[in-house]
Amino acid sequence: MESILNEYIQKLKSSGAGSANVIKKVDNKYKVESLNSLKKVTVTNELKVLLSIEYDSDLCYELDYFEPEFAWGMYLMDVEEIQSAYDEISGLNGEDDPYCPLGFLPILSDNGGNYIMINCISQSPTYGAVYDMCEGVGVNMLATNLTHFFKCLSQELTDELRTFEAPQLSECIDIKNWFDKMSEIFGNTPYFIRKGKMDTQIIDWK
């Protein structure tokens, strides 16, 4: 996972993404372990690797960056933001509500109600999988794990399906065919098999 993440960050840098220039390594072990105290959460080893990086706030201020895109058109959340968002949205409509289940930790946000989340329910058949949480729809599996997720996003950049015309914001190239091309890269995971019915939710974690 660490090598795949580093490769992705280098791809971001070569693509002109500003987030790659403000990432720093941090010793977040204690903070990350504290997430295990959240209801139904068991942090995966891959997630521990991801949470060993975060934005350098001083550099962001110097470069006038505000929540620059890191992946999937969203910014990287730090541990405090993750815990705050989890307390706010997970299990919002009850423990058994599938919209945003207890045990799913947000890691990326667009600051508009949409998140990328990790299934941290250790007893779940999809433990460690990456889910897109779309406002009004709920969670749908995007990648089988974080390694899969970042491998696919590296391929997206390699194939020039996404570009950074500005350091903080990206654009999808050939938006008409982007969905089908990304489906091929990700392996037609549940997020993509909903083509034509994107307002539906596939429940696969129970």
C-alpha positions as CSV (number, residue, x, y, z in Angstrom):
1,M,0.0,0.0,0.0
2,E,2.7,2.5,0.9
3,S,4.5,2.1,-2.5
4,I,1.2,2.4,-4.4
5,L,0.3,5.5,-2.4
6,N,3.7,7.1,-3.1
7,E,3.4,6.2,-6.8
8,Y,0.0,7.9,-6.9
9,I,1.4,11.1,-5.2
10,Q,4.1,11.2,-7.8
11,K,1.5,10.8,-10.6
12,L,-0.4,13.7,-9.0
13,K,2.7,15.9,-9.0
14,S,3.5,15.2,-12.6
15,S,-0.1,16.0,-13.5
16,G,0.1,19.4,-11.9
17,A,-1.9,18.7,-8.8
18,G,-1.1,21.1,-6.0
19,S,-2.0,18.7,-3.3
20,A,1.1,16.6,-4.1
21,N,3.2,19.6,-3.1
22,V,1.6,20.1,0.3
23,I,1.6,16.5,1.6
24,K,3.7,15.7,4.6
25,K,4.4,12.6,6.7
26,V,3.1,12.7,10.2
27,D,3.2,10.5,13.3
28,N,-0.5,9.9,13.7
29,K,-0.3,6.5,15.4
30,Y,-2.0,7.6,18.6
31,K,-4.7,9.6,16.8
32,V,-5.4,6.7,14.4
33,E,-5.6,4.2,17.1
34,S,-8.2,6.4,18.8
35,L,-10.5,5.9,15.9
36,N,-10.9,2.3,17.0
37,S,-12.9,3.5,19.9
38,L,-15.7,4.7,17.5
39,K,-18.6,2.3,17.4
40,K,-18.1,-0.7,15.0
41,V,-14.8,0.7,13.8
42,T,-11.6,-1.4,13.4
43,V,-9.0,0.6,11.4
44,T,-7.4,-1.3,8.6
45,N,-3.7,-1.5,8.1
46,E,-4.0,0.2,4.7
47,L,-5.9,3.1,6.3
48,K,-3.1,3.5,8.9
49,V,-0.7,4.0,5.9
50,L,-3.0,6.6,4.3
51,L,-3.4,8.5,7.6
52,S,0.3,8.8,8.0
53,I,0.1,11.7,5.5
54,E,-1.8,14.9,5.7
55,Y,-1.7,18.4,4.3
56,D,0.9,20.8,5.6
57,S,-1.3,23.7,6.8
58,D,1.6,26.2,6.7
59,L,2.4,25.3,3.1
60,C,-1.3,25.5,2.1
61,Y,-1.4,29.0,3.6
62,E,1.7,30.0,1.9
63,L,0.5,28.8,-1.5
64,D,-3.1,30.0,-0.9
65,Y,-4.5,26.4,-1.2
66,F,-7.8,25.6,0.5
67,E,-8.6,21.8,0.6
68,P,-6.8,21.0,-2.7
69,E,-8.1,17.9,-4.5
70,F,-6.3,14.7,-3.7
71,A,-8.4,11.9,-5.1
72,W,-11.8,11.3,-6.8
73,G,-12.2,15.1,-7.0
74,M,-12.1,15.4,-3.2
75,Y,-9.7,16.6,-0.5
76,L,-7.9,14.5,2.0
77,M,-9.4,14.6,5.5
78,D,-7.2,14.6,8.6
79,V,-7.9,12.4,11.6
80,E,-9.8,15.1,13.5
81,E,-12.0,15.8,10.5
82,I,-12.7,12.1,10.0
83,Q,-13.9,11.7,13.6
84,S,-16.0,14.8,13.5
85,A,-17.7,13.7,10.2
86,Y,-18.2,10.2,11.5
87,D,-20.0,11.5,14.6
88,E,-22.2,13.7,12.4
89,I,-23.2,11.4,9.5
90,S,-22.6,7.7,10.3
91,G,-25.7,5.9,11.5
92,L,-27.6,9.1,11.2
93,N,-30.9,7.4,10.6
94,G,-30.3,4.5,13.0
95,E,-27.7,1.7,13.4
96,D,-29.3,-0.4,10.7
97,D,-29.8,2.3,8.1
98,P,-27.7,1.5,5.0
99,Y,-27.4,5.0,3.7
100,C,-24.2,5.7,5.7
101,P,-23.6,2.7,8.0
102,L,-22.0,2.7,11.4
103,G,-18.4,1.5,10.9
104,F,-17.8,3.3,7.6
105,L,-15.1,6.0,8.1
106,P,-14.9,9.0,5.7
107,I,-11.4,9.7,4.3
108,L,-12.1,12.2,1.4
109,S,-14.7,14.9,1.2
110,D,-15.9,17.4,-1.4
111,N,-17.3,19.6,1.4
112,G,-20.7,19.3,-0.2
113,G,-22.1,16.2,1.5
114,N,-20.3,13.6,-0.6
115,Y,-17.5,11.4,0.8
116,I,-15.2,8.5,0.0
117,M,-15.4,6.0,2.9
118,I,-13.7,2.9,4.1
119,N,-15.6,-0.1,5.5
120,C,-14.1,-0.6,8.9
121,I,-16.5,-3.2,10.1
122,S,-14.2,-6.1,10.8
123,Q,-16.9,-8.8,10.5
124,S,-18.1,-7.5,7.2
125,P,-17.4,-9.5,4.0
126,T,-16.2,-6.3,2.4
127,Y,-14.0,-5.1,5.3
128,G,-11.5,-2.6,4.0
129,A,-13.3,-1.8,0.8
130,V,-13.6,1.7,-0.5
131,Y,-17.1,3.2,-1.0
132,D,-18.5,6.3,-2.6
133,M,-21.0,8.0,-0.4
134,C,-23.2,10.2,-2.6
135,E,-25.6,12.5,-1.0
136,G,-29.2,11.3,-1.5
137,V,-28.0,7.8,-2.6
138,G,-25.8,6.4,0.1
139,V,-22.7,4.2,-0.1
140,N,-21.7,2.0,-3.1
141,M,-18.5,0.0,-3.4
142,L,-15.9,1.7,-5.6
143,A,-12.8,-0.4,-5.0
144,T,-12.1,-3.6,-3.1
145,N,-9.4,-1.9,-0.9
146,L,-7.3,1.2,-0.7
147,T,-4.5,-0.3,-2.8
148,H,-6.9,-1.1,-5.5
149,F,-8.4,2.4,-5.3
150,F,-5.0,4.2,-5.7
151,K,-3.8,1.8,-8.4
152,C,-6.9,2.7,-10.4
153,L,-6.5,6.4,-9.8
154,S,-2.9,6.2,-10.9
155,Q,-4.1,4.6,-14.1
156,E,-6.7,7.3,-14.6
157,L,-3.9,9.9,-14.5
158,T,-1.6,7.8,-16.7
159,D,-4.4,7.5,-19.3
160,E,-4.9,11.2,-19.0
161,L,-8.6,10.8,-18.1
162,R,-8.3,13.5,-15.5
163,T,-6.2,16.7,-15.7
164,F,-5.3,19.6,-13.3
165,E,-5.8,22.8,-15.2
166,A,-5.5,24.5,-11.8
167,P,-3.5,23.2,-8.9
168,Q,-6.4,22.8,-6.6
169,L,-9.1,21.5,-9.1
170,S,-9.2,18.8,-11.6
171,E,-11.4,18.1,-14.7
172,C,-12.4,14.8,-16.2
173,I,-11.3,14.6,-19.8
174,D,-13.8,13.2,-22.4
175,I,-16.6,13.3,-19.8
176,K,-18.9,11.5,-22.1
177,N,-16.8,8.3,-22.0
178,W,-15.1,8.8,-18.6
179,F,-17.5,6.6,-16.8
180,D,-17.1,3.6,-19.1
181,K,-13.3,3.9,-19.2
182,M,-13.1,4.1,-15.4
183,S,-15.4,1.1,-15.1
184,E,-12.9,-0.9,-17.1
185,I,-10.0,0.4,-14.9
186,F,-11.8,-0.4,-11.6
187,G,-13.1,-3.8,-12.9
188,N,-16.8,-3.0,-13.0
189,T,-17.3,-2.7,-9.3
190,P,-20.8,-2.1,-7.8
191,Y,-20.4,1.7,-8.1
192,F,-20.2,1.3,-11.9
193,I,-22.7,-1.5,-12.5
194,R,-25.4,1.0,-11.6
195,K,-25.0,2.7,-15.0
196,G,-28.4,4.1,-15.9
197,K,-29.7,3.8,-12.4
198,M,-27.2,5.8,-10.4
199,D,-29.8,6.7,-7.8
200,T,-29.8,3.2,-6.5
201,Q,-27.7,1.6,-3.7
202,I,-26.1,-1.9,-3.7
203,I,-25.9,-3.3,-0.2
204,D,-23.0,-5.8,-0.1
205,W,-21.4,-5.3,3.3
206,K,-23.8,-7.3,5.4
